[in-house]
């Protein structure tokens, strides 16, 4: 597929979630994605990080036999599934790492910050149980040493903020050119010399 076709595929998937509940939260899946991306925009994040915020939950929106579904909490492995799906479409390693890392960032924060778990919404607390719960000390040490830690934690923060009914956001169509630019840049061969 061309970058334009992939962008259209993604925007169609996201738009289809406009009326889908976001697993116990007071917003739709689309509103959640757009709010996370808006927080990244408001923080002057780079485009790759903005797109990671927009696409962090794409694993909930795709049809895939690898999906592990669990009733009211959706696709348990949506982080890994989404990252793999985005890899198949040519998204950058960094973007995929951030998408894959947003669940582990929650698990890491619950492990390393005693107050963090108290701030989670009831739905996020419930999903945590199905996502592995707090990290073991060696897991937390490894995640804490990852080069992407800061951006994973920023994305996690925006994920938690993206649950506000009626919040003003940039419309979904505004992300098409950003997706196309990203995929075009990612597909370019590396210059030698």
N, C-alpha and C positions, 0 to 999 in steps of 0.2 A: 504494500500500500504506500501511497505517497504521504508526505507529512500532512497535506491538506485532508486526505481521506482519513487518516488516523485521528486528526483533530476533530473532524466531523463525527467519527465513530464515538469518541470520548464525550463530546458535548451532547450527543444524542443519548448516551447512557446516563449521563448526569441529569439531563433534563427529564428523563423518564422517572427519576426518583423525586420529582417535585412534590408528589403526593404520598410518598412512602415515609412512614414514621421512622424516626431515627432512634429506634430501640429504647423506648422509655424516656426519651428527652422531649422537650416541648417544641421541637423544630423538625422539619422534614430532612431527609438525607441530603437533598440538594441545598437547602438552606445551611445545613451544617458545613458542607464543603465550601460554599461561597463565603460563609463567615470566617472560616479558618483562613482562606485565601485573602480575605479582606484584612484580617489582622496582620498577615505577613506583608501585605501592601502598605498598610499603615505604619509598619515598623521599618519601612524602606528596605525590605529584604531583596536579595537578588531574584531574578526571574526564575531560576531553577528552584529556589526555596519556596517561592510563591506557588509554583506549579506543584511542588511536593505537598504543600498545604491543601491545595485544591484537590489533589488526587490521593491523599493519604488513605481514604476509605474506599477507593475504587474496587477493592476486592469484595465489598458487599454488593456491588452493582453488576458483576459479571456472572455469566452462567459458566460453571466449570465443575467437572466431575471431581476435582480435587478439593472442593469446598467442604469444610466441616461445619455444618449448620447446627445451631443449638437454639431452638425455639425463639424466645423473645429477645435474644442477644445477637442474632444474626450469624454471620460467618466468623467463627472463632479464629480461623487462620487467615483472615482478610488481609493482614499485613504482608505475610509471605506470598499469598496468592496474588495480591495486587502488584507487588514488586516483580514477580515472575511474569505476569501479564504485561506489565509496562516494559519489561526487558524484551519480550517478544515483539513489541512495537517500536523498539529502538530508542527508548528513553535512556538517559545517561546513568552511569553507575552511581553517581552521587545522589541523584533524585531517587533512584530505587533504594539506596541505602537508607535514606530518610523515611521513605514510605514504610520500609520494612522495620525501621527502628522506632516508629512512634508508639507501638505497644510496649516494646522493651523499655522505652523511656518512662512509661508509667510504672512498670514493674521496678525499675531502677529507683525512681523517686520515692515510691512506697518503702523501699528498702533503706534508702539513705536519708530520708527526711521524715521524721516522725509526724509532722503536721500535715504532710501532703495527703495522706490517706483520708484524713478528716475533711479535706476540702473536695474530695471526689463526689460527684453526684451519685445518687443511689444506683442508677443504671451503670455508671462507670465502675462502681464498686462491685456490682454483680458480674460484669464482664471480666474484671480482674481475676475472679475466681476461676474462670474458664480459660484464661490466658496464661496460666502458670503461677499466678500469685506473686508475692514478693520474690526477688531474686535470691539465690544462694550467695554467700559472700564472694565466692570465686567468680560467679557470673557478674555480680555488681562491679567487682574490680576490673574485669575485662571490659565491660561496657563503659565504665568510667574512664578507661584509658583510650577508648576509640577516638580517632581524629574527628569524627562527626558528632561527638557528644554534644557540643554546644548547640549545633543546629537541630539535633534530635530533641533536645530539651526545649528549644524555642518552638518547634513544631508541636510538641506535646502541650505546651502552654496555650498555643493558639487553638489546638484541638479542644481543650477544656473550656476556652472562652466561647466557642462556636455553638452555643446552645441558647441564644437569646431570641425569643419570638419577636418578629417584626424589625429586626436590625437592618439598617440600610447597608446594602452591599453593591459592589460592582456587578453588573449583569453577566450572566454566563457567557454570552457571545463575545465579550471583551477579551476572553482568554484564548480565543481561536488563534489569533496571530502570534501570541506568546508560545502556544504549543507548537505551531508551525516553525517558528524561529528556533525553538529548542531542538526539535527533531532534525531540522536542516543542519544546524551546527553539529549535532551529535553524529550525523551521517557523514560529515566531511572527513576525508582521509587526513591523518596527521601529516603535517609538512615535515619533510626531512631536511636537515642541514642547517 
